[in-house]
Amino acid sequence: MSSIAKARAPKAMKVAYVDIAGQHRPLKAELLKAVGGVLDSGQLILGPQVEAFEKALAKLCGVKYAVGLNSGTDALILSLRALGVGPGDEVITAANSFVASASCAAVLGAKPVLVDVRDDYNMDPILLDRALTPRTKAVIPVHLTGRPADMGPILEICRRRSVPIVEDCAQAIRAEYRGKRVGSFGAAGCLSLHPLKTLNACGDGGAVVTDDAKLYEQVKLMRNLGLQTRENCVVWSGNSRLDTVQAAMLLVKLKHLEEWTRARRANAAFYQTALAGIPGVVVPKDGPGEKAVYHTFIIQAERRDELKAFLAENGVDTAIHYPRPIHAQDAAKPLGYAPGAFPVAERQARRILSLPVYPGLTKAELGYVAETIRRFYH
Ligand SMILES: *Cc1c(COP(=O)(O)O)cnc(C)c1O
């Protein structure tokens, strides 16, 4: 290497893709105090912290009700069950999502029907319109990457056909579309509180948010074995309860979500400027009327695998969400989708790369990531 090249190469840094321990460090005393309170109370199942968290969450999402659950996956399953989805029904979702957006229908005996996405990584409303049949029992738009799906046309199409919407908000709490928070558009909004999500429990967690009193009562019943009282089970169901200790810690974290979201958006804005104009790199942006929360910051890149390897060699961890679209999963074989069925999602799967965007990143780290990408393409 020439001395000029050496002088030009920035000093190597280590940039993690996420830093959960770093998120907890400044909150540790408060989190442990919250856990201690639950331990002392002895109310480990559906204690008062669960209800307090549900109230705060409903308010945050701009709806009347929330039900705390064990996972985002069960939030989707119970929402569909509450809407009566079962064998013979079809449920439409986006081909590029996490598998849970489709498996929730399949485990109820319904058929997941996939549609392709647009540049924004979200369901194409035109393709949704074409995919609706008389058997469609629900539509699951996914606000993937923390960017709201195009709810205007999606709502209009579903209203015309009287098909309920279950929003998959697992990556998008606080994201806004035309001034309204996601989760408040459909019959139900489903949140994941998994450790890697934007609002994260210290373990698994999830929630359903809704304005529909009947759906709320149904989901609440079904999270707790269908027990209306201790003595009477009114519907067969499993156990999908949110733990009280998790709710207690979530109440601590919830106070920081606004500041964390602001930091994610600021990190995204940094990349948007720093990565502008690199040939072969497409950078995500807010669409008109949208306020994304950048759960992930996904670029599309020429020679993606080489870029990922180059970043790794230079100390930068990245991820791919997701390398294999839903129809390419082994479990999806019976659905009968051939390779090429969803050309946009498939092309994106070969080009997407998730950069570190978590709130604790420093300016120096963000700058180093951008600079390393620039160096790769020079
Ligand atoms: C994480 C996620 C889920 C599932 O949530 P869990 O809490 O892990 O069960 C569902 N849909 C999407 C889009 C997700 O990212």
PDBQT file of the ligand as one rigid body, heavy atoms in Angstrom, charges set to zero:
ROOT
HETATM    1  C1  LIG A 401     -40.358  -9.531  14.728  1.00  0.00    +0.000 C 
HETATM    2  C2  LIG A 401     -41.470  -9.601  13.767  1.00  0.00    +0.000 A 
HETATM    3  C3  LIG A 401     -42.617 -10.375  14.000  1.00  0.00    +0.000 A 
HETATM    4  C4  LIG A 401     -42.732 -11.357  15.124  1.00  0.00    +0.000 C 
HETATM    5  O1  LIG A 401     -42.542 -10.867  16.387  1.00  0.00    +0.000 OA
HETATM    6  P1  LIG A 401     -42.015 -11.786  17.585  1.00  0.00    +0.000 P 
HETATM    7  O2  LIG A 401     -42.193 -10.934  18.783  1.00  0.00    +0.000 OA
HETATM    8  O3  LIG A 401     -40.590 -12.122  17.311  1.00  0.00    +0.000 OA
HETATM    9  O4  LIG A 401     -42.882 -13.013  17.637  1.00  0.00    +0.000 OA
HETATM   10  C5  LIG A 401     -43.657 -10.293  13.089  1.00  0.00    +0.000 A 
HETATM   11  N1  LIG A 401     -43.567  -9.516  12.002  1.00  0.00    +0.000 NA
HETATM   12  C6  LIG A 401     -42.476  -8.771  11.733  1.00  0.00    +0.000 A 
HETATM   13  C7  LIG A 401     -42.464  -7.904  10.528  1.00  0.00    +0.000 C 
HETATM   14  C8  LIG A 401     -41.381  -8.793  12.591  1.00  0.00    +0.000 A 
HETATM   15  O5  LIG A 401     -40.300  -8.065  12.313  1.00  0.00    +0.000 OA
ENDROOT
TORSDOF 0
